[in-house]
Amino acid sequence: MEVSTAYLPQAIFAPSDRGNVPPPRVFISPQRYIQGRDVLRGVGRYLSLMRAKRVALLMSEGRNRNEGVQLLDGLRSAGIESVVGIFRGECSIEEITAHAEALSKERIDCVIAAGGGKCIDTGKGVAFRLGTPVVIVPTLASNDAPCSALSVLYSPEGFAPEQSSIPTVRPSSLSTRASSRQRRNATSLPAWATPWPPGTRRACAF
């Protein structure tokens, strides 16, 4: 599946023929939001709602050693096969294309993107190209990538950011482990906006 170059949100939701009529407000959110202790180990159970049997897990080398262990354990315990792709640090067309091509013959049911905003944006682009759902596991509190339908694209060297709007991608679910401080804030703030003390395990989005 090719990335759409024709889709722009403004053309859909705020076309020029509306005149002076204010554009509507459009809200995008995960289908599910899951927060609690040790939810990363439960990702396999959550994926049973999607009937996923084989998934791609995109994360950095560091995440592979940390959150990746819990995610892979959770998938194995649910009998879900996984293919791990290592995110190289920049959300670029080249990075998205490389992962999409590598996964195109793996017959995966969804893409799990675990990491910061750039890794998540890459996962959304890969899932769109493969025509699969995307599951988001945000590990940083300071980005809105879990609930957006766009990817901020950079050159492989990290320059010249652009936005690529993705018309059909939104997270299928979001799961977060909360500390005691997070639980006090959870009623008013989404998981990725709460302060995460060192040592907490963060989030996963479907």
C-alpha positions in Angstrom: 0.0 0.0 0.0 1.4 3.3 -1.0 1.4 6.4 1.3 -1.3 8.8 0.1 0.1 12.1 -1.2 -3.4 13.4 -2.0 -4.9 13.2 1.5 -4.8 16.4 3.5 -7.1 16.9 6.5 -8.0 20.5 5.5 -9.4 19.3 2.2 -11.7 16.9 4.0 -12.8 18.8 7.0 -12.3 22.5 6.1 -12.6 22.9 2.3 -12.3 26.3 0.8 -16.0 26.4 -0.4 -17.1 26.7 3.3 -16.6 30.4 3.1 -16.4 32.0 6.6 -18.0 29.0 8.4 -15.6 27.9 11.1 -14.1 24.4 10.5 -15.5 21.6 12.7 -13.5 20.2 15.6 -12.3 16.7 14.8 -11.3 14.3 17.7 -9.1 11.3 17.2 -8.5 8.8 20.0 -7.5 5.2 20.5 -10.3 2.6 20.4 -9.2 1.4 23.8 -7.2 3.0 26.6 -5.7 0.6 29.1 -3.9 1.8 32.3 -2.7 -0.2 35.3 0.2 -2.1 36.7 2.1 -4.6 34.6 -0.2 -4.0 31.6 2.8 -4.5 29.2 2.8 -8.2 30.2 -0.9 -8.4 29.3 -0.5 -7.1 25.8 -1.1 -10.6 24.4 -4.5 -10.9 26.1 -5.5 -7.4 24.8 -4.5 -8.4 21.3 -7.0 -11.4 21.5 -9.7 -8.7 21.0 -8.2 -8.2 17.6 -7.7 -11.9 17.0 -4.0 -11.2 16.2 -1.9 -14.3 15.9 1.3 -12.8 14.5 2.5 -9.2 15.1 5.4 -6.9 14.3 7.1 -5.2 17.2 8.9 -2.0 16.3 11.2 -0.5 19.0 14.7 0.8 19.5 17.7 -1.3 20.6 17.3 0.1 24.2 13.6 -0.5 24.4 14.3 -4.1 23.1 16.3 -4.6 26.3 13.8 -3.0 28.6 10.1 -2.8 27.8 10.7 -5.3 24.9 11.3 -8.1 27.4 7.9 -7.6 29.0 6.1 -7.2 25.7 7.6 -10.3 24.2 6.9 -12.3 27.3 3.3 -11.1 27.2 2.9 -12.1 23.5 4.5 -15.5 24.0 2.2 -16.3 27.0 -0.8 -15.6 24.8 0.6 -17.8 22.0 1.2 -14.8 19.6 4.1 -14.9 17.3 6.2 -11.8 16.9 8.7 -10.3 14.4 11.0 -7.7 16.0 12.1 -4.6 13.9 14.7 -2.3 15.4 13.9 1.4 15.0 17.1 3.3 14.0 16.2 6.7 15.4 14.6 8.8 12.7 11.1 8.8 11.3 11.9 9.0 7.6 10.4 7.7 4.4 13.5 5.5 4.1 12.9 4.0 7.6 9.2 3.4 7.0 9.9 1.9 3.6 12.6 -0.5 4.9 10.4 -1.8 7.7 7.3 -2.1 5.4 9.3 -4.0 2.8 10.9 -6.3 5.4 7.5 -7.1 6.9 5.5 -7.4 3.7 5.9 -11.2 3.5 5.6 -11.9 7.2 1.8 -12.1 7.2 1.4 -10.0 10.3 -1.9 -9.0 11.8 -0.8 -5.7 13.4 2.1 -3.5 14.1 3.1 -2.6 17.7 5.2 0.5 18.0 7.0 0.9 21.4 9.0 4.0 22.1 9.0 7.8 21.8 7.2 10.0 19.2 9.5 9.2 16.3 9.2 5.4 16.7 5.5 5.7 17.1 5.2 7.8 14.0 7.3 5.3 12.1 5.0 2.5 13.3 1.9 4.3 12.1 3.5 4.8 8.7 4.5 1.1 8.5 1.0 -0.1 9.5 -0.6 2.1 6.9 1.6 0.7 4.2 0.9 -2.8 5.3 -2.8 -2.2 5.8 -2.9 -3.4 9.4 -4.0 -2.0 12.7 -1.3 -0.2 14.9 -0.9 -0.7 18.6 1.0 2.1 20.4 3.2 1.6 23.5 4.4 5.2 24.3 7.4 5.3 26.6 7.8 9.1 26.8 5.3 11.5 28.4 6.1 14.5 26.2 4.5 13.6 22.8 1.0 13.4 21.3 1.9 10.7 18.8 -0.4 8.0 20.4 -3.5 9.9 19.4 -2.7 11.6 16.1 -3.2 10.4 12.6 -0.1 11.9 11.1 3.6 11.2 11.1 6.3 13.9 11.3 8.9 12.9 8.7 12.6 13.7 8.8 15.5 13.1 6.5 17.7 10.1 7.5 20.1 12.7 9.0 17.3 14.2 11.2 16.7 17.4 9.2 13.8 19.0 7.3 10.7 17.7 9.2 7.5 17.3 7.2 4.0 16.1 8.1 2.5 13.1 6.4 -1.2 12.8 7.2 -2.5 9.2 7.3 -6.2 8.9 6.6 -6.9 5.4 7.9 -4.6 5.1 10.9 -5.6 5.6 14.5 -4.3 3.6 17.5 -6.4 0.5 18.2 -5.6 0.6 22.0 -3.5 2.3 24.6 -2.3 0.5 27.8 -0.4 2.2 30.7 1.1 1.1 34.0 0.4 3.7 36.6 2.4 4.5 39.7 0.6 5.8 42.8 1.2 9.4 41.6 -0.2 8.5 38.2 -3.3 7.0 39.6 -4.0 10.3 41.4 -3.7 12.1 38.1 -5.4 9.6 35.9 -8.9 11.0 36.1 -7.8 14.3 34.5 -4.8 13.5 32.3 -4.1 10.8 29.7 -1.3 8.4 30.5 1.3 10.0 28.2 0.7 13.4 29.8 1.3 12.3 33.4 4.7 12.5 35.1 6.3 9.1 35.0 8.7 8.5 38.0 11.8 6.4 37.2 11.1 2.7 37.1 7.5 2.8 36.1 6.3 0.9 33.0 4.4 3.2 30.8 1.8 2.6 28.1 0.4 0.5 25.3 -2.3 1.7 22.8 -4.7 -0.2 20.5 
